[in-house]
Amino acid sequence: MKPINHPFHFDPSYGYSLERLLAVSPPAPPVDFADFWRKRYQDVLSMSPHFSMERSGSYAGFKIFDIQYRSTGDFDIGGWLLEPEHKAVKQCIVVGHGYGGRDQPDYHFNIPETAFLFPCFRGISRSRSARVSEQPSFHVLHDIDDPGRYVLGGCVDDLWLGVSLMRALYPLAADKIGYMGISFGGGIGTLALPWDKRIGRAHLNVPTFGCQPLRLSLPTIGSGAAVSEYVRQLGHIPATLTYYDAAIAATFAPQPVHIAAALFDPMVAPPGQFGIYNAWAGAKTLFVLDAGHFEYPRQAEQNQQLLWEIQRFFADWSS
């Protein structure tokens, strides 16, 4: 790959070759890491997915519904549900967004007989709240001093309850629920998946929150820079972040996963992305992107190839 011209004061490849990226290891977990997450999951699993939905149109072979459901902490989670217009639902996929939020669902996934849920994580887009800033640099710091109340944990709850919702809506597809997440949504998915065996497989695109000590030592822009500055002022990495390390979580994840990880990324440092892939306990497939969170010459070509792989990954499972 040719060097990518960029305006940053740092090198978003951080001097890592692909070989070196594939050697990144996760940090050691806290002794109660699994207990922390399993208890959280069981608490959420005991909740009923109270929801409301209203038909808002049709597009690209889907019925479109505006949907809202109640999550932990009395947060109302808004989003969209796409249901095939003329086919039975045999598979469900929950789709997580990046830190930029979402203003509409994605219609380009050509995966037959699949219903898609596009929730907006708490505080963001259709789930805006006066209690949490929508700005990524503030959102990512919300209650960072408390592992039980940290906003990322709440977002994981939002995902788990989205799975409960899809199981309630489509009981015949309850054993075929997948997840897709990009960037922020990829990191949230990685934290959620190990404990929720209802999710059968996942695609993660440039996932964040991997290898927190290494990640926070590398210059970035966006929400990562906000956390790095917080840690700098604090003088040490807060204990909370040891429970919110996606690479550690990946060591507990049994599901098959398809991960797109970038060699160059100014927002989500590549060593953290590859650390998640390397640590994944289940069957895994890697798609190497030239860059993430940045435009580059082969972007359209790689995005098309990646879309084809994602469609095959989920279509093969549902058939």
C-alpha positions, 0 to 999 in steps of 0.5 A: 500500500502506498503511503496516504497523504494526510493533514495530521501531526501524527502518523495514523499508521503509528509505524505498524506493519500488518505483521506487527498489527497481527501480533498485538495482544490484549491486556490482562483482564481484571479478576472479576471482568467476566463476573461484572459483565455476566451479572450486568447481562443477567440484570438486563435479560430479566427486563421485558422489552417494552416498545412502541412502533409505527409504520412510516413507509416502504422503501427498497423492498422493506416496510419501514417502522419508527420504533422506540423501546425502554432501556435501563436507567429509563432511557428511551431508545429510538430507531428504525425497523426494516421488515421484508415487505413480501417475505417471511423473516428468517433472520434478524440483524441489529445494526450499531452506528458510529459516534456520528450517530444515524439519521436514517437506516441503511437499505443497501444490505442485500441479505434475504429474509432478514429484518433489521433493527437500527437503534440509536444508542442512548444520548445519540440521534433518535435517543437524545437525552438531556441527561447525556451529551450527544457530542462524542467527546463529552458522551464518551466521558459520561460517568467514566469514574463509575464502572456500573454507571459508565455510559458505554455500559448503558449502550451495551444494555441498549443493544441487549434489549434490542436483541430481546425486542427482535426475539419478541417480534420475530420468535421464529427467527429467535435462533438467527440473530446477528449484529453489525457495528461500525467504529463506536458500534463495533466496540459496543458490540464487542463488549456485548457479544461474549455474554449474549449467546442469543447473538449468533454471529457478528460483523465489526467494522473498525471497532474501537475500545480495544487494548485501552492502555495502548490505545490511550498512549497513541495520538488520535482525534475524536472521542479517543483524544477526549479520553486520552486528555482525561487520563492525562489530567487524572494521571492514570487510567481509571479502573473503569476502562479496564472493564471496557476494553473490547480486546479483553472482551473478545477473549471471551467471545465464542461467536463467529465474527467477520472483522474489517480492520484498518492499517491507517486510522486517525480516530481509532488507532489500528493496533486497538482494532487488530487487538480485538481481532487477534484476541477473538476466541471464536472463528474469525475472518479478517478483511484488511482496509487501507484506511478507516475514518479517512478517504483514500484511493481504493475506498470505493473498491474496498467498500464494495468488496467488503459489502459482498463479504458481509452479505455472504457471511450472513446469507450463508448463515440464514439459508 
